[in-house]
Amino acid sequence: SLSEAAMAVLRCFKESPEKRLKVSEIEAETQFPRRTVQRSLGTLVELGFLQSLGQGPASRYQLVF
């Protein structure tokens, strides 16, 4: 089962599943601290819900279809 934070991160993609979001955009939408968002993103990538595109500050996340 996913944490509350991971569920909130997934909801960021609900309205536009094709969107590629930065950590800062997810942070602003969820109101969770950066570290919580990063940990949730790592979990969601590991579980195959999201894919990571790019590296470092240029990283974006997108739903896996």
Contacts in CASP RR format, 6 or more apart in sequence:
PFRMAT RR
TARGET T0000
AUTHOR 0000-0000-0000
METHOD contacts of the structure
MODEL  1
SLSEAAMAVLRCFKESPEKRLKVSEIEAETQFPRRTVQRSLGTLVELGFL
QSLGQGPASRYQLVF
2 10 0 8 1.000
2 43 0 8 1.000
2 44 0 8 1.000
2 47 0 8 1.000
3 40 0 8 1.000
3 43 0 8 1.000
5 30 0 8 1.000
5 32 0 8 1.000
5 36 0 8 1.000
5 37 0 8 1.000
5 39 0 8 1.000
5 40 0 8 1.000
6 40 0 8 1.000
6 43 0 8 1.000
6 44 0 8 1.000
8 30 0 8 1.000
8 32 0 8 1.000
8 40 0 8 1.000
9 26 0 8 1.000
9 30 0 8 1.000
9 32 0 8 1.000
9 37 0 8 1.000
9 40 0 8 1.000
9 41 0 8 1.000
9 44 0 8 1.000
10 44 0 8 1.000
10 49 0 8 1.000
12 21 0 8 1.000
12 25 0 8 1.000
12 26 0 8 1.000
12 29 0 8 1.000
12 30 0 8 1.000
13 19 0 8 1.000
13 21 0 8 1.000
13 50 0 8 1.000
13 62 0 8 1.000
13 63 0 8 1.000
17 63 0 8 1.000
17 65 0 8 1.000
18 62 0 8 1.000
18 63 0 8 1.000
19 62 0 8 1.000
20 53 0 8 1.000
20 60 0 8 1.000
20 61 0 8 1.000
20 62 0 8 1.000
21 60 0 8 1.000
21 61 0 8 1.000
21 62 0 8 1.000
22 59 0 8 1.000
22 60 0 8 1.000
22 61 0 8 1.000
23 34 0 8 1.000
23 37 0 8 1.000
23 38 0 8 1.000
23 41 0 8 1.000
23 59 0 8 1.000
23 61 0 8 1.000
24 34 0 8 1.000
26 37 0 8 1.000
26 41 0 8 1.000
26 61 0 8 1.000
27 33 0 8 1.000
27 34 0 8 1.000
27 37 0 8 1.000
30 37 0 8 1.000
32 40 0 8 1.000
41 50 0 8 1.000
41 52 0 8 1.000
41 61 0 8 1.000
42 52 0 8 1.000
44 50 0 8 1.000
44 61 0 8 1.000
45 51 0 8 1.000
45 52 0 8 1.000
45 61 0 8 1.000
48 64 0 8 1.000
49 63 0 8 1.000
49 64 0 8 1.000
50 61 0 8 1.000
50 62 0 8 1.000
50 63 0 8 1.000
50 64 0 8 1.000
51 61 0 8 1.000
51 62 0 8 1.000
51 63 0 8 1.000
51 64 0 8 1.000
52 59 0 8 1.000
52 60 0 8 1.000
52 61 0 8 1.000
53 59 0 8 1.000
53 60 0 8 1.000
53 61 0 8 1.000
53 62 0 8 1.000
54 60 0 8 1.000
END
